Amino acid sequence: MRWLKFTASGKTSWGIVEGDRVIAVDGDPFAGWQRTSRMLPLSEVKIELPLIPRTFYCVGLNYLKHLKEAADKRGEVPAVPDRPEIGYRAQNALIAHDEEVVIPSFATDKIHYEGELVVVIGRKVKHLTEQNAMDCVFGYTIGNDVSERSWQKEDRSLWRSKNADTFKPMGPWIETEADLEKMETIVRVNGKETNRFATADMIFGVVPFLVELTRYFTLWPGDVIWMGTDGASPDIKHGDVVEVEITGVGTLRNRFVREER
C-alpha cells in the first residue's frame, strides 16, 4: 500500500495512491483509518511531507564506497565501523516532494546531495531482536540528505551543514510493500544519472540498527531512520533539479535555488 499525505481544495488528509489517483481516507495509517469515496487525480494534489517524525534518526558512513571516497578526500585509510552508530537530524530541515531546497546566499558552492532509504516505524517498540526487528517497520520513503561541506569541515558537529532549513527533502509517500533486497537507488541531476547503487548493500542493514537503537530508546509510530548513501555528489548549483529514485518505492524530486543576498 502506498500512503500519501496531500492537500486539495484547502484540506489536508491521508490518502492511498492507486495508479494515477489518490483515494482519501478518514483517520491515519498509524491510529486507524477508513476509506472514503473522495478520489482525485494525483497530478492535481499538493504532495505534503509524509509525516513529521517524533524523532529523526540518521545513519552515516553505512556504505563502503561512500566511506572510502570520504576517507580518500581526507588522505586517510578508511575506517570501517565495527558496530551500528546513529545520529540525529532536525525537523526544521524537512521539506516535501517538489518543494525547493534553498541554498543560503552566504553558503559556498560545496552543496551536495545524498539519496537515502528512509525506514518508517509503525508501532511503539523497545528491546527488539534480530528475529522480530522488522515487525515494527511500517514502510519506506525516500530522503535527500543535503549538506554544505565547507561548514561540515569547520564545525565539530553537523548543526548547520546538515540541518539548515530545507536541507532534508523527504517523500513523496510511504510504500508498505517494497522488497528491500530488490531495491536500487538511482540519483539524477537535471535528468542525467549521477549515481546508482543497490540499496540493501549496506555495511549494517536495517535490522542491526533497529536492534541497537532499541537497546537504549523507545521507537514510536512515525519515527524515521535515514539509512545512509553510497557514492559521491557533484556540486549542486542554483536551478539544478535532483531526483532520488528508489525502485519499488518512488521518486523524490526537488529543485535547488540559491537565496538572493
C-alpha positions in Angstrom: 0.0 0.0 0.0 1.2 3.5 -0.9 0.3 6.1 1.7 0.3 9.8 0.8 -0.3 13.0 2.8 -1.8 15.5 0.4 -3.7 18.8 0.2 -6.6 19.5 -2.2 -9.2 22.3 -2.1 -7.6 23.6 1.1 -8.0 20.3 3.0 -5.0 18.1 4.1 -5.6 14.4 4.6 -4.1 11.0 4.2 -4.7 9.0 1.1 -3.9 5.8 -0.7 -2.2 6.1 -4.1 -3.6 3.7 -6.7 -2.1 4.3 -10.1 -2.6 7.9 -11.1 -5.3 8.5 -8.4 -5.3 9.2 -4.7 -8.2 7.9 -2.6 -8.7 10.0 0.5 -9.2 8.3 3.9 -10.6 9.3 7.2 -8.0 8.9 10.0 -4.4 7.9 9.5 -2.4 4.7 8.9 -1.0 4.6 12.5 -4.1 5.1 14.6 -6.8 3.7 12.3 -8.4 4.7 9.1 -11.4 4.2 6.8 -11.5 4.6 3.0 -13.8 7.3 1.7 -15.4 7.9 -1.7 -13.3 11.0 -2.3 -11.0 10.3 -5.3 -8.6 12.8 -7.0 -6.0 12.7 -9.8 -2.6 12.5 -8.3 -1.4 15.3 -10.6 -3.9 17.7 -9.1 -3.0 17.4 -5.4 -0.2 19.1 -3.4 2.0 16.3 -2.0 2.9 17.1 1.6 5.6 15.6 3.8 4.5 12.0 4.5 4.9 12.7 8.2 6.8 14.8 10.8 8.8 12.3 12.9 8.8 12.4 16.7 12.5 11.5 16.4 14.5 11.9 13.3 17.4 9.3 13.3 20.1 9.1 10.7 22.9 6.7 9.8 26.3 7.9 8.5 29.0 6.1 6.5 26.9 3.0 6.0 28.1 2.1 2.5 31.7 1.0 1.7 32.2 3.1 -1.5 30.9 6.3 0.3 33.2 5.5 3.3 36.2 5.1 1.0 35.6 8.2 -1.0 35.2 10.3 2.2 38.5 8.9 3.5 40.3 9.4 0.2 39.4 13.1 0.2 41.0 13.4 3.7 44.0 11.4 2.7 43.2 8.7 5.2 42.7 5.0 5.2 39.0 4.2 5.5 38.0 3.0 9.0 35.1 0.6 8.6 32.8 0.8 11.6 32.5 -2.3 13.8 29.1 -1.5 15.1 26.0 0.4 14.1 26.2 4.1 15.0 23.3 6.6 14.9 22.9 10.3 14.8 20.0 12.8 14.6 18.7 15.4 12.2 16.4 18.4 12.8 12.7 18.6 11.9 13.0 22.2 10.7 15.1 20.9 7.7 12.3 18.8 6.3 10.5 19.7 3.1 8.2 17.8 0.8 8.5 16.4 -2.7 8.6 19.2 -5.3 9.4 21.9 -2.7 12.6 23.9 -3.1 15.9 23.4 -1.3 17.1 26.9 -0.5 20.8 27.4 -0.5 21.7 30.3 1.8 23.2 33.3 0.0 26.4 33.0 2.1 27.0 29.3 1.5 29.9 28.1 -0.6 29.4 26.1 -3.8 30.0 22.8 -1.9 26.4 21.8 -1.8 25.9 18.1 -2.1 23.0 15.6 -2.1 22.8 12.1 -0.6 20.0 9.8 -1.8 18.8 7.7 1.1 16.3 5.0 2.0 14.1 6.1 4.9 12.7 3.5 7.3 9.3 4.5 8.8 8.4 3.0 12.2 4.8 1.8 12.6 4.5 0.9 16.3 5.9 1.5 19.7 8.8 -0.9 20.4 11.9 -1.4 22.6 14.4 -4.2 23.0 14.0 -5.6 19.6 15.8 -8.8 18.5 17.1 -9.9 15.1 14.1 -12.2 14.9 11.4 -9.6 15.5 13.0 -6.3 14.4 11.3 -5.9 11.1 7.9 -6.3 12.7 7.9 -2.6 13.7 8.7 -1.3 10.1 5.6 0.3 8.6 7.2 1.0 5.3 9.8 3.1 3.4 10.1 6.5 1.9 13.0 8.5 0.4 15.3 11.2 1.7 17.8 13.6 0.2 20.4 14.4 2.8 21.7 17.8 1.6 25.0 19.1 3.0 27.1 22.2 2.9 30.5 20.6 3.0 32.6 23.6 4.0 30.5 24.1 7.1 30.8 20.4 7.8 34.6 20.7 7.8 34.6 23.8 10.0 32.3 22.6 12.8 32.7 20.0 15.5 29.1 19.0 14.9 26.7 19.0 11.9 24.4 21.6 13.3 24.3 23.8 10.2 25.8 21.8 7.4 23.1 19.1 7.6 20.2 20.9 9.4 19.8 24.3 7.7 16.2 25.0 6.7 15.1 22.9 3.7 18.2 20.6 3.7 16.2 17.4 4.3 13.6 16.7 1.5 11.6 13.6 2.2 8.8 11.8 0.4 6.8 11.6 -1.8 4.9 8.9 0.1 5.3 5.8 2.3 5.4 2.4 0.5 4.5 -0.5 2.7 5.1 -3.5 0.4 8.5 -2.8 -1.2 11.2 -5.5 -1.1 14.4 -4.1 0.4 16.6 -6.8 -1.3 15.3 -5.8 -4.7 15.7 -2.0 -4.3 18.1 0.1 -6.3 18.8 3.7 -5.6 19.3 6.0 -8.6 20.1 9.7 -8.5 19.6 12.1 -11.4 20.6 15.8 -11.7 18.7 17.6 -14.4 17.6 14.3 -15.8 21.2 12.9 -16.1 22.1 9.9 -13.9 24.9 10.6 -11.5 24.7 7.7 -9.0 23.3 4.2 -8.8 23.7 1.5 -6.2 22.0 -1.5 -4.6 20.0 0.0 -1.7 20.5 -3.0 0.5 24.3 -3.1 0.0 24.9 -1.6 3.5 27.6 -2.2 6.0 24.9 -2.6 8.6 21.4 -3.3 7.4 18.0 -2.2 8.8 17.8 -5.0 11.4 21.1 -4.3 13.2 20.2 -0.6 13.5 16.8 -1.4 14.9 18.2 -3.8 17.4 21.0 -1.4 18.5 18.6 1.6 18.7 16.0 -0.1 20.8 18.6 -1.2 23.4 18.5 2.4 24.6 15.5 4.2 23.1 11.8 3.5 22.6 10.8 3.8 18.9 7.4 5.4 18.3 5.0 5.3 15.3 6.1 7.8 12.8 9.8 7.8 13.8 12.1 7.6 10.8 15.6 6.3 10.3 17.6 7.5 7.2 20.0 4.7 6.2 22.9 6.5 4.6 24.1 6.6 1.0 26.7 5.3 -1.4 28.9 7.2 -3.9 29.6 10.9 -4.1 27.8 14.0 -5.3 28.7 16.7 -7.7 28.5 20.4 -6.6 24.8 21.3 -6.9 24.1 24.8 -8.1 21.2 27.2 -8.4 18.4 25.8 -10.7 19.5 22.2 -10.5 16.8 19.6 -10.0 17.7 16.5 -8.1 15.7 13.3 -8.3 16.2 10.4 -6.0 14.5 7.2 -7.2 14.3 4.0 -5.2 12.9 1.2 -7.2 9.7 -0.2 -5.6 9.2 3.0 -3.6 9.1 6.0 -5.9 10.9 9.2 -6.9 11.6 12.3 -4.7 12.2 15.4 -6.8 13.4 18.9 -5.6 14.8 22.0 -7.2 17.7 23.8 -5.6 17.6 27.6 -5.5 20.2 30.0 -4.1 18.8 32.6 -1.8 19.3 36.2 -3.0 21.6 38.4 -1.0 
